Amino acid sequence: MNIVREYPSTIKEIIAKKGVVSVQGDRGVGKTKFCKELLISASQNKIKTAYIDAEIARGIIEAPGTVSLAIIDKEITTLRDLKRKDWSFIGALNPIGHGINLIYSVQKMINKAKSESCEIIVIDTCGFIDYKDVVIFKQNELEILSPNFIVAIQRSHEIEFLICPFLRRSDVVCCLLEAKGLSSYSKEIEEANLKADFTTKLLGMETHIIPISQVSFTNTWLYNGRELKWQYKNAVSKILGSEVFHAEVACKTLFIFSRADIDEKKKTQISEILKSDQIVIQNPDIFHSLYIGLEDELGNLLGLGIIENILFDKKQIVIKSNILTVSPVKNIKFGFISLPTI
């Protein structure tokens, strides 16, 4: 595959033609560094540009686990000073199982950037490429987002698969760059940096109590099913020999919040009463310290936080967040990581 170009010539061509740029590559190959060089050059040429931070494992503009947009209409020297224009909550640090949400969020940021008349839109993509279905996810991502430029950066030959389907397309410019200035961190340093990023972005969190009746929940089965009537809940409590804090049927599965251990005999007894073969027992502490996004009635992200407690008896959820008031919050989007030390 002989389409390797130099960094300056690639940036020069993007500046001349403009459009949506998807920067692809593994973690630590220099994607963000390339984005920085491109954005600085665009700002020096007085081109209104958008930067989409979709590297959810890190977070340049906002906390990890989010996709963020910044608009650049004046000369810049660093990305750390960029201010968020819009953002979306993913709640995970890699795309496995969250690809649809990630692609949708990036597309939402592209649409916002276009509405702001940005001539160049630069996507700093998620660099998690070492998993089984990465080829399908990445190629679908590019098909859906339809960038004008695909800039693939690699150490050896690990990213060439991305651009193969697009080489004969006249509407896409494919650039393959050799990585330079590689970043290499130990697992301990990566974890320390991640904790520092979360701590910085989630400063000033205060405790808020939200009535369950005020909000809906997404990315979870909780309070999306049919709640079990109290008579049945009491019957299940007797079988388990332990309090049932909450129970509901969703997706043909009975979810039960209890600290009890369930054996086959108890499971059979519950199944006979409730006519359900799919039974899941969850500890009521399972959601404690879970990372969450707080959205308004239109699905716009208002802020981030963590769950402190769910008061099932009072039908309340206790959260910590850095937003000033929870009155506009109409949906709580559950994440997939816990932040007990934040």
C-alpha positions in Angstrom: 0.0 0.0 0.0 2.0 3.0 -1.3 0.0 6.0 -0.2 2.2 7.2 2.7 2.4 11.0 2.7 4.3 13.6 4.8 2.5 15.4 7.6 3.0 18.9 6.1 1.7 18.0 2.6 -1.4 16.3 4.2 -2.2 19.3 6.3 -1.6 21.6 3.3 -4.1 19.6 1.2 -6.8 19.6 4.0 -6.4 23.4 4.4 -6.8 23.8 0.6 -9.8 21.5 0.1 -11.5 21.7 3.6 -14.2 19.3 4.8 -14.6 16.7 7.5 -11.4 15.0 8.6 -11.4 11.6 10.5 -8.0 11.0 12.2 -7.6 7.3 12.9 -5.0 5.2 14.7 -4.1 3.2 17.8 -3.5 4.8 21.2 -0.2 6.7 21.5 0.6 7.1 17.7 0.1 10.8 17.7 -3.5 11.4 16.5 -4.0 14.3 18.9 -0.7 15.8 18.0 -1.6 15.7 14.3 -5.0 17.3 15.1 -3.2 20.0 17.0 -0.9 20.8 14.1 -3.8 20.8 11.7 -6.0 23.1 13.9 -3.1 25.5 14.5 -2.5 25.7 10.8 -6.2 26.3 10.1 -6.4 29.0 12.7 -3.3 30.7 11.2 -5.1 30.7 7.9 -8.2 32.2 9.6 -10.4 29.2 8.7 -13.3 28.6 11.1 -12.6 25.1 12.4 -14.2 22.5 14.7 -12.4 20.0 16.9 -14.4 16.9 17.9 -12.8 15.1 20.8 -14.0 11.5 20.5 -11.0 9.9 22.2 -13.3 8.7 25.1 -10.5 7.0 27.0 -8.9 10.3 27.8 -10.8 13.5 27.2 -9.1 16.7 26.0 -12.0 19.1 26.3 -14.2 17.4 28.9 -14.0 14.3 31.2 -13.2 10.8 29.8 -16.3 9.0 28.6 -17.7 11.9 26.7 -17.6 13.3 23.1 -17.0 17.0 23.0 -17.0 19.8 20.4 -15.0 23.0 20.4 -15.3 25.8 17.8 -12.0 27.6 16.8 -12.4 31.0 15.2 -9.1 32.6 16.3 -5.5 31.6 16.4 -4.6 28.9 18.9 -1.4 27.3 20.3 -2.8 24.5 22.4 -5.8 22.2 22.6 -6.1 22.3 26.4 -7.5 25.8 26.3 -10.4 25.0 24.0 -13.8 25.6 25.4 -16.7 23.2 25.0 -19.5 24.2 22.6 -21.5 20.9 22.8 -21.0 17.4 24.2 -22.5 14.0 24.6 -22.3 11.3 27.2 -21.0 7.8 26.4 -20.1 6.6 29.9 -17.4 4.1 28.8 -13.7 4.3 28.0 -13.8 2.1 24.9 -16.3 1.5 22.1 -17.0 -2.2 22.8 -20.7 -2.5 23.2 -21.1 1.3 22.7 -20.4 1.8 19.1 -23.8 3.1 18.1 -23.9 5.6 20.9 -20.4 6.8 20.0 -21.1 7.2 16.2 -24.4 8.9 16.9 -22.6 11.3 19.3 -19.9 12.2 16.8 -22.5 12.7 14.1 -24.4 15.1 16.4 -21.2 17.1 16.9 -20.6 17.2 13.1 -24.1 18.5 12.6 -23.5 21.2 15.2 -20.2 22.2 13.7 -21.8 22.5 10.3 -24.6 24.6 11.7 -21.8 26.9 13.0 -20.4 27.3 9.5 -17.2 25.5 10.3 -15.2 24.9 7.1 -12.9 22.2 8.5 -14.2 19.6 11.1 -11.5 17.5 12.7 -12.4 14.3 14.5 -9.9 12.9 17.0 -11.2 9.3 17.1 -11.2 6.6 19.7 -7.8 4.8 19.5 -9.0 1.5 20.9 -8.4 -0.8 17.9 -7.2 -4.1 19.4 -10.5 -6.0 19.7 -12.3 -8.6 17.6 -14.9 -6.5 15.8 -12.8 -3.3 15.3 -12.8 -3.7 11.5 -16.6 -3.8 11.3 -17.0 -0.9 13.8 -14.4 1.4 12.2 -15.5 0.8 8.7 -19.1 1.4 9.6 -18.1 4.5 11.5 -16.5 5.9 8.4 -19.4 4.9 6.1 -21.9 6.7 8.4 -19.8 9.8 9.2 -18.7 10.2 5.5 -15.5 12.2 6.1 -13.9 14.0 3.2 -10.4 12.9 4.5 -9.3 9.8 6.3 -6.0 10.3 8.0 -4.7 6.9 9.3 -1.6 7.0 11.5 0.2 3.7 12.2 3.4 2.3 13.8 3.6 -0.7 11.4 0.7 -2.0 9.3 -2.0 -2.1 12.0 -4.4 0.6 10.7 -4.2 0.0 6.9 -7.5 -2.1 7.0 -9.4 1.1 7.6 -8.6 2.8 4.4 -8.7 -0.2 2.0 -12.5 0.1 1.2 -12.1 3.8 0.5 -9.1 3.9 -1.8 -11.1 3.8 -5.0 -13.7 6.3 -3.9 -13.4 9.7 -5.5 -15.2 11.4 -2.7 -12.6 10.5 0.0 -9.0 11.4 0.3 -7.0 8.7 2.1 -3.7 9.6 3.8 -1.5 7.0 5.5 1.1 8.5 7.9 3.9 6.9 9.8 3.6 7.5 13.6 6.1 9.9 15.1 6.7 11.1 18.6 5.1 8.0 20.0 3.7 8.1 23.6 4.4 5.1 25.7 3.0 4.9 29.3 2.9 2.1 31.8 -0.5 0.9 33.0 0.2 2.7 36.4 0.8 6.0 34.7 -2.2 5.6 32.4 -4.4 4.9 35.5 -3.0 7.9 37.3 -3.6 10.2 34.3 -7.1 8.9 34.0 -7.9 9.6 37.7 -6.4 13.0 37.4 -8.6 13.8 34.3 -11.7 12.7 36.1 -10.8 14.6 39.3 -10.1 17.8 37.4 -13.3 17.7 35.3 -15.6 16.7 38.2 -14.4 19.2 40.7 -17.0 20.8 43.0 -19.5 18.0 43.0 -22.4 18.4 45.4 -25.0 16.0 46.6 -28.5 16.2 45.0 -31.7 14.2 45.6 -33.9 13.7 42.6 -37.4 12.1 42.7 -37.7 9.1 40.5 -40.9 10.5 39.1 -39.0 13.5 37.7 -36.7 11.6 35.5 -36.4 8.7 33.0 -33.4 6.4 32.8 -31.4 5.2 29.8 -28.6 2.6 29.3 -30.2 0.5 32.1 -33.1 -1.8 32.7 -33.9 0.0 36.0 -37.3 1.6 36.1 -37.9 0.8 32.5 -39.9 -2.4 33.1 -43.1 -3.3 34.9 -42.6 -3.0 38.7 -43.7 -6.0 40.7 -46.7 -5.6 42.9 -46.1 -5.5 46.6 -47.9 -8.8 47.2 -45.5 -10.6 44.9 -42.5 -8.7 46.2 -43.4 -9.9 49.7 -43.8 -13.5 48.5 -40.3 -13.3 46.9 -38.8 -11.9 50.1 -40.1 -14.8 52.1 -38.7 -17.3 49.6 -35.3 -15.6 49.6 -35.3 -15.0 53.3 -34.1 -11.5 52.7 -35.6 -8.1 51.9 -36.4 -7.3 48.3 -35.8 -3.6 47.8 -37.1 -3.5 44.3 -38.3 -5.9 41.6 -39.4 -5.4 38.0 -39.9 -7.3 34.8 -38.1 -6.1 31.7 -37.1 -7.9 28.5 -38.8 -11.0 29.7 -36.5 -11.1 32.7 -37.3 -10.6 36.4 -34.8 -8.3 38.0 -34.7 -8.4 41.8 -32.8 -6.1 44.1 -31.8 -8.1 47.2 -28.7 -9.0 49.2 -29.8 -12.7 49.2 -28.0 -15.5 47.5 -30.3 -17.5 45.2 -30.1 -21.3 44.7 -31.9 -23.5 42.2 -34.6 -24.4 44.7 -35.5 -20.8 45.5 -35.3 -19.9 41.8 -37.8 -22.6 40.9 -40.2 -21.5 43.6 -40.0 -17.9 42.4 -40.5 -19.0 38.8 -43.6 -21.1 39.7 -45.2 -18.1 41.4 -44.3 -15.4 38.8 -44.2 -17.6 35.6 -40.7 -16.3 34.8 -37.7 -18.5 33.8 -35.3 -15.6 33.5 -34.5 -14.3 37.0 -31.6 -12.0 38.0 -30.7 -11.1 41.5 -28.8 -7.8 41.9 -27.2 -6.4 45.0 -28.8 -3.0 45.8 -25.3 -1.5 45.9 -24.5 -2.3 42.2 -25.2 1.2 41.0 -23.3 3.0 43.8 -20.5 5.3 42.4 -21.7 4.7 38.8 -20.7 7.3 36.3 -23.8 9.1 34.9 -24.8 11.8 32.4 -27.6 14.3 33.3 -29.7 15.4 30.3 -32.6 17.8 29.8 -35.9 16.9 28.1 -34.4 17.2 24.6 -31.5 14.9 25.4 -28.9 17.7 25.7 -26.2 16.9 28.2 -26.3 19.2 31.2 -23.6 17.8 33.4 -21.8 14.7 34.8 -22.0 12.9 38.1 -22.0 9.7 40.0 -24.8 7.8 41.9 -24.4 7.9 45.7 -27.5 5.8 46.5 -30.9 4.7 45.3 -33.6 5.1 47.9 -36.1 2.5 46.7 -38.5 3.0 49.6 -38.7 6.8 49.0 -38.4 6.5 45.2 -35.4 8.9 45.1 -32.0 8.8 43.6 -29.1 10.5 45.4 -26.3 11.7 43.1 -23.2 13.8 43.3 -22.7 16.3 40.4 -21.1 19.6 39.6 -24.2 21.1 38.2 -25.8 23.8 40.2 -29.4 22.6 40.1 -31.1 19.4 39.1 -34.5 20.9 38.2 -33.8 20.8 34.4 -32.7 17.2 34.6 -35.3 14.9 32.9 -33.1 11.9 32.0 -30.2 10.1 33.7 -28.0 8.2 31.3 -26.2 5.4 33.1 -22.5 4.9 32.3 -20.5 1.7 32.5 -17.7 2.5 34.9 -17.6 3.2 38.6 -15.7 6.2 40.1 -15.6 5.4 43.8 -12.5 7.6 44.5 -13.9 10.8 42.9 
